[in-house]
Every structure is written in structure tokens, then in C-alpha cells.
Amino acid sequence: MRGLLLYARSRQVPASAAVVALVALALWALNRDPGERPTGLGLAVLVLTANVAAAAIGLGGQDTALERTAAIRWAPRRAAHVLLIGAAAGAALLAVQAAGPEFAPTAVVLRDSAGLVGLAALGAALCGAAYGWALSTGWLAFNLLVPTPAGTVGQVTNWMIAPSGTTAATTTALVLLVTGTALYAAAGPRR
């Protein structure tokens, strides 16, 4: 148990959990009266991205060289950490939805949190843990600012804001989750 607590502290889990809780609390407080505030998929994706970005900073420890030489198996811990980030990000939004207005269907929340955490893991593996948030935030900006292309290309590039049940969007999110998690688990964060 002590090892788990040390791992959580070294990965800034308490600070990340506090930010995720504050984002959820702010969303709930601002949407207690849904007639006056905007709700919808865009807001849900923004909240999920904020949650994942807050937790992505913990995808690297204090000393990456030490982690690479340690005598423990890091791959299972890294994969579990990525999956827990995705679960926490989605659970926070679903908890707010249970107490107030629905921003997005549960299937979309699960799909988007999986894809976003895969992007964060991919970002940590390619750019370093300090910039793990960059890919998910950049893709969100692309989705919200660039017009959606027609057809399958639009469903793939705008998977975050695609309607529930869109096969191409779900496949894209799962590919990002599997690719990001596998690369991060095997290689760890970039130095």
C-alpha cells in the first residue's frame, strides 16, 4: 500500500484529482439552472479535455532516468495509470450529469474519454509528460474551430463531437486509446 501511495504522490495524483473535482463542481454549479447556461456536447468535450489535461501531467515522474533503470515492471503500471485517468475523467462528467442536465449520452462520454486519454498517453510518449495534454487539447481546438468535412473523413477527424453510434468515431477513439496506451506503457514518457 505504501508503494501505491508513493507512486500516486510522485505522479501528482492528489493535485490532478483536486482539479478534476473542481472542474466537476464548477460545471455542476454553473448548470444548476439549465435554462440560463449552455449545455451540450461541446461543453462535455471541453470538460473531458480539461480533466484529461489535468491528469496527463502525472504521466511522468520526477526522474525519467530513474524510472528507466528501476527493477520493477513499469508497463502494467503505466497502462493502468492511463486507463484510470480515462475512467476518472469520464466518471466526473457522468456524476455531474446524474445530478443535473445531460450534456452528452453516456456512450459519447465513454468514447471521448477513451480517445482523449489515448491522445494524452500518445502525447506523453512523443512529447514528454509535461506536454501530454497538448495533443488532446489541440484536437479539441481543431474539432471546435475547423468546419467538419463530409463523409467518413469528417467522422474520423471530428470523432469527439460525432453523434453516438457513429462507427468511424468510435473506431478512431479506440485506436487512439490502444495506440497511445501501448506506446506509453512500452516506452514511457519522452525525456
Number of C-alpha atoms within 10 A of each C-alpha: 6 7 8 9 11 11 14 16 14 16 20 20 21 14 16 20 17 13 17 24 17 14 20 23 16 12 19 19 12 13 19 13 11 13 9 9 9 11 16 12 18 17 14 25 24 16 20 30 24 19 30 32 26 23 31 31 22 25 28 23 19 11 10 15 10 10 16 13 8 9 8 9 11 16 17 10 13 23 20 14 22 26 19 14 29 27 16 19 31 24 18 20 29 21 13 20 20 10 11 16 16 17 20 22 15 16 13 25 23 22 23 29 29 28 28 33 35 31 30 36 39 30 26 30 26 20 18 20 25 17 19 30 29 19 22 25 19 13 18 20 12 14 20 16 9 9 10 16 12 8 9 13 13 16 22 19 18 22 26 28 20 21 16 16 11 14 15 19 27 25 16 20 25 18 16 21 26 20 17 26 27 20 21 25 23 15 16 27 26 17 14
